[in-house]
Amino acid sequence: MRKNILTKREQEVFELLILDKTTKDIARFLGISEKTVRNHISNTIQKLGVTGRTQAVIELIKLELLTI
């Protein structure tokens, strides 16, 4: 497995996203604001060079950083 390029929080956010949680659900679960959740998603998308959440999830699975 490749070294994780995500922060611990970014990893947590995407693990919840693949469980079909909403931004609001994730924010409530992690005790952070919805804006912070969106920032983590946006940062991850930028790091991966993709254009959206779905592509980010696919790329993270390919990189073996997420499992479904």
MARPA-965286 format. One record per atom (N, C-alpha, C): residue in one letter; x, y, z; residue number from 0. Coordinates in steps of 0.05 Angstrom, whole numbers, plus 5000, padded with zeros to 4 digits. Last residue first. Layout:
<pts>
+------+------+-------+------+-----+
: type : east : north :   up : seq :
+------+------+-------+------+-----+
:    A :    X :     Y :    Z : NUM :
...
+------+------+-------+------+-----+
</pts>
This chain:
<pts>
+------+------+-------+------+-----+
: type : east : north :   up : seq :
+------+------+-------+------+-----+
:    I : 4721 :  4990 : 5000 :  67 :
:    I : 4691 :  4990 : 5001 :  67 :
:    I : 4681 :  4963 : 5008 :  67 :
:    T : 4775 :  5029 : 5023 :  66 :
:    T : 4764 :  5003 : 5016 :  66 :
:    T : 4734 :  5004 : 5018 :  66 :
:    L : 4826 :  5074 : 5006 :  65 :
:    L : 4798 :  5070 : 5015 :  65 :
:    L : 4790 :  5042 : 5007 :  65 :
:    L : 4875 :  5070 : 4986 :  64 :
:    L : 4872 :  5087 : 5010 :  64 :
:    L : 4844 :  5086 : 5021 :  64 :
:    E : 4888 :  5047 : 4938 :  63 :
:    E : 4885 :  5030 : 4962 :  63 :
:    E : 4885 :  5046 : 4988 :  63 :
:    L : 4884 :  5075 : 4894 :  62 :
:    L : 4909 :  5079 : 4908 :  62 :
:    L : 4910 :  5062 : 4934 :  62 :
:    K : 4832 :  5062 : 4879 :  61 :
:    K : 4854 :  5053 : 4862 :  61 :
:    K : 4881 :  5054 : 4877 :  61 :
:    I : 4806 :  5091 : 4920 :  60 :
:    I : 4804 :  5062 : 4919 :  60 :
:    I : 4827 :  5050 : 4903 :  60 :
:    L : 4819 :  5143 : 4905 :  59 :
:    L : 4828 :  5133 : 4931 :  59 :
:    L : 4827 :  5103 : 4933 :  59 :
:    E : 4793 :  5145 : 4855 :  58 :
:    E : 4822 :  5147 : 4856 :  58 :
:    E : 4833 :  5136 : 4883 :  58 :
:    I : 4739 :  5142 : 4873 :  57 :
:    I : 4750 :  5122 : 4854 :  57 :
:    I : 4781 :  5122 : 4855 :  57 :
:    V : 4736 :  5189 : 4904 :  56 :
:    V : 4732 :  5163 : 4916 :  56 :
:    V : 4744 :  5141 : 4899 :  56 :
:    A : 4745 :  5227 : 4863 :  55 :
:    A : 4763 :  5225 : 4886 :  55 :
:    A : 4761 :  5198 : 4899 :  55 :
:    Q : 4700 :  5220 : 4831 :  54 :
:    Q : 4726 :  5214 : 4820 :  54 :
:    Q : 4747 :  5211 : 4842 :  54 :
:    T : 4662 :  5238 : 4869 :  53 :
:    T : 4661 :  5211 : 4859 :  53 :
:    T : 4688 :  5202 : 4847 :  53 :
:    R : 4677 :  5292 : 4877 :  52 :
:    R : 4677 :  5272 : 4899 :  52 :
:    R : 4678 :  5244 : 4889 :  52 :
:    G : 4717 :  5317 : 4822 :  51 :
:    G : 4694 :  5315 : 4839 :  51 :
:    G : 4697 :  5293 : 4859 :  51 :
:    T : 4763 :  5319 : 4790 :  50 :
:    T : 4744 :  5341 : 4788 :  50 :
:    T : 4719 :  5339 : 4806 :  50 :
:    V : 4832 :  5311 : 4812 :  49 :
:    V : 4807 :  5302 : 4800 :  49 :
:    V : 4787 :  5324 : 4801 :  49 :
:    G : 4881 :  5314 : 4840 :  48 :
:    G : 4879 :  5324 : 4812 :  48 :
:    G : 4854 :  5314 : 4798 :  48 :
:    L : 4889 :  5301 : 4892 :  47 :
:    L : 4887 :  5279 : 4873 :  47 :
:    L : 4886 :  5288 : 4844 :  47 :
:    K : 4889 :  5350 : 4916 :  46 :
:    K : 4912 :  5333 : 4919 :  46 :
:    K : 4913 :  5311 : 4898 :  46 :
:    Q : 4836 :  5367 : 4904 :  45 :
:    Q : 4859 :  5381 : 4893 :  45 :
:    Q : 4884 :  5364 : 4894 :  45 :
:    I : 4806 :  5331 : 4934 :  44 :
:    I : 4802 :  5332 : 4905 :  44 :
:    I : 4826 :  5345 : 4892 :  44 :
:    T : 4824 :  5346 : 4985 :  43 :
:    T : 4830 :  5319 : 4975 :  43 :
:    T : 4827 :  5318 : 4945 :  43 :
:    N : 4803 :  5397 : 4989 :  42 :
:    N : 4832 :  5393 : 4991 :  42 :
:    N : 4840 :  5366 : 4980 :  42 :
:    S : 4748 :  5385 : 4986 :  41 :
:    S : 4760 :  5402 : 4966 :  41 :
:    S : 4791 :  5398 : 4966 :  41 :
:    I : 4741 :  5357 : 5034 :  40 :
:    I : 4735 :  5344 : 5009 :  40 :
:    I : 4749 :  5359 : 4986 :  40 :
:    H : 4755 :  5396 : 5071 :  39 :
:    H : 4770 :  5371 : 5070 :  39 :
:    H : 4766 :  5357 : 5044 :  39 :
:    N : 4714 :  5434 : 5060 :  38 :
:    N : 4743 :  5441 : 5056 :  38 :
:    N : 4760 :  5416 : 5054 :  38 :
:    R : 4669 :  5406 : 5076 :  37 :
:    R : 4672 :  5413 : 5047 :  37 :
:    R : 4701 :  5421 : 5041 :  37 :
:    V : 4680 :  5405 : 5131 :  36 :
:    V : 4678 :  5380 : 5116 :  36 :
:    V : 4682 :  5386 : 5086 :  36 :
:    T : 4678 :  5460 : 5141 :  35 :
:    T : 4703 :  5446 : 5145 :  35 :
:    T : 4703 :  5419 : 5130 :  35 :
:    K : 4624 :  5469 : 5132 :  34 :
:    K : 4644 :  5482 : 5115 :  34 :
:    K : 4671 :  5468 : 5117 :  34 :
:    E : 4600 :  5441 : 5173 :  33 :
:    E : 4596 :  5431 : 5145 :  33 :
:    E : 4617 :  5443 : 5127 :  33 :
:    S : 4645 :  5435 : 5229 :  32 :
:    S : 4625 :  5448 : 5213 :  32 :
:    S : 4623 :  5436 : 5185 :  32 :
:    I : 4650 :  5376 : 5272 :  31 :
:    I : 4662 :  5399 : 5258 :  31 :
:    I : 4640 :  5411 : 5241 :  31 :
:    G : 4639 :  5326 : 5294 :  30 :
:    G : 4640 :  5349 : 5311 :  30 :
:    G : 4653 :  5373 : 5299 :  30 :
:    L : 4632 :  5281 : 5264 :  29 :
:    L : 4660 :  5288 : 5271 :  29 :
:    L : 4662 :  5312 : 5289 :  29 :
:    F : 4576 :  5279 : 5259 :  28 :
:    F : 4590 :  5256 : 5270 :  28 :
:    F : 4618 :  5263 : 5279 :  28 :
:    R : 4565 :  5329 : 5235 :  27 :
:    R : 4554 :  5323 : 5261 :  27 :
:    R : 4570 :  5300 : 5274 :  27 :
:    A : 4593 :  5323 : 5186 :  26 :
:    A : 4599 :  5345 : 5205 :  26 :
:    A : 4590 :  5339 : 5233 :  26 :
:    I : 4565 :  5279 : 5165 :  25 :
:    I : 4594 :  5278 : 5171 :  25 :
:    I : 4602 :  5299 : 5191 :  25 :
:    D : 4514 :  5301 : 5158 :  24 :
:    D : 4518 :  5277 : 5175 :  24 :
:    D : 4547 :  5275 : 5184 :  24 :
:    K : 4526 :  5342 : 5121 :  23 :
:    K : 4514 :  5348 : 5147 :  23 :
:    K : 4519 :  5325 : 5167 :  23 :
:    T : 4542 :  5312 : 5077 :  22 :
:    T : 4561 :  5332 : 5090 :  22 :
:    T : 4551 :  5338 : 5118 :  22 :
:    T : 4517 :  5245 : 5087 :  21 :
:    T : 4517 :  5272 : 5076 :  21 :
:    T : 4538 :  5289 : 5089 :  21 :
:    K : 4542 :  5179 : 5073 :  20 :
:    K : 4535 :  5200 : 5093 :  20 :
:    K : 4535 :  5227 : 5078 :  20 :
:    D : 4556 :  5133 : 5046 :  19 :
:    D : 4533 :  5148 : 5037 :  19 :
:    D : 4523 :  5168 : 5058 :  19 :
:    L : 4603 :  5113 : 5058 :  18 :
:    L : 4581 :  5100 : 5072 :  18 :
:    L : 4555 :  5115 : 5066 :  18 :
:    I : 4637 :  5146 : 5033 :  17 :
:    I : 4631 :  5121 : 5019 :  17 :
:    I : 4610 :  5105 : 5033 :  17 :
:    L : 4640 :  5187 : 5072 :  16 :
:    L : 4627 :  5192 : 5046 :  16 :
:    L : 4619 :  5166 : 5032 :  16 :
:    L : 4670 :  5163 : 5112 :  15 :
:    L : 4642 :  5168 : 5117 :  15 :
:    L : 4627 :  5173 : 5091 :  15 :
:    E : 4719 :  5163 : 5087 :  14 :
:    E : 4709 :  5137 : 5096 :  14 :
:    E : 4679 :  5140 : 5102 :  14 :
:    F : 4726 :  5218 : 5079 :  13 :
:    F : 4720 :  5200 : 5056 :  13 :
:    F : 4711 :  5173 : 5064 :  13 :
:    V : 4734 :  5234 : 5133 :  12 :
:    V : 4713 :  5246 : 5117 :  12 :
:    V : 4706 :  5227 : 5093 :  12 :
:    E : 4781 :  5206 : 5146 :  11 :
:    E : 4756 :  5201 : 5161 :  11 :
:    E : 4732 :  5211 : 5144 :  11 :
:    Q : 4818 :  5229 : 5111 :  10 :
:    Q : 4812 :  5201 : 5109 :  10 :
:    Q : 4785 :  5194 : 5123 :  10 :
:    E : 4818 :  5281 : 5132 :   9 :
:    E : 4809 :  5277 : 5104 :   9 :
:    E : 4802 :  5247 : 5100 :   9 :
:    R : 4840 :  5269 : 5182 :   8 :
:    R : 4813 :  5279 : 5180 :   8 :
:    R : 4802 :  5276 : 5152 :   8 :
:    K : 4892 :  5253 : 5170 :   7 :
:    K : 4874 :  5235 : 5184 :   7 :
:    K : 4845 :  5243 : 5181 :   7 :
:    T : 4906 :  5273 : 5102 :   6 :
:    T : 4908 :  5276 : 5131 :   6 :
:    T : 4889 :  5257 : 5144 :   6 :
:    L : 4932 :  5232 : 5049 :   5 :
:    L : 4911 :  5247 : 5062 :   5 :
:    L : 4917 :  5251 : 5091 :   5 :
:    I : 4968 :  5199 : 5028 :   4 :
:    I : 4972 :  5228 : 5022 :   4 :
:    I : 4951 :  5245 : 5035 :   4 :
:    N : 4998 :  5143 : 5055 :   3 :
:    N : 4973 :  5158 : 5053 :   3 :
:    N : 4980 :  5188 : 5049 :   3 :
:    K : 5040 :  5103 : 5015 :   2 :
:    K : 5037 :  5121 : 5038 :   2 :
:    K : 5013 :  5139 : 5034 :   2 :
:    R : 5009 :  5044 : 4985 :   1 :
:    R : 5023 :  5070 : 4983 :   1 :
:    R : 5020 :  5086 : 5008 :   1 :
:    M : 5017 :  4976 : 5000 :   0 :
:    M : 5000 :  5000 : 5000 :   0 :
:    M : 5018 :  5025 : 5000 :   0 :
+------+------+-------+------+-----+
</pts>
